[in-house]
């Protein structure tokens, strides 16, 4: 996964438990645990904002974009760029 979640480190730094964070942001412990472990496909900005308020941090303190390091993930990255390029071309063709 190219996006790494550092929620666990921030929890330790702020001396707050996942349960306390869950109660403070109004998100289930299960969903926060999944986020902490990187087992999610996305996170709402509203949720990210609440977490940042409670932990007194910035989104960049919690999320980090890592380069792909293995061949399988590099292929996935190339596939993503190919899809994006095709979508951009479609948009350009619609504009003309």
ABEGO torsion letter per residue (X at the ends): XABBBAAAAAAAAAGBBAAAAAAAAGBBAAAAAAAAAGABABBBAAAAAAAAAAAGBBAAAABBBBBBABAAAAAAAAAAAAAAAAAAAAAAAAAX
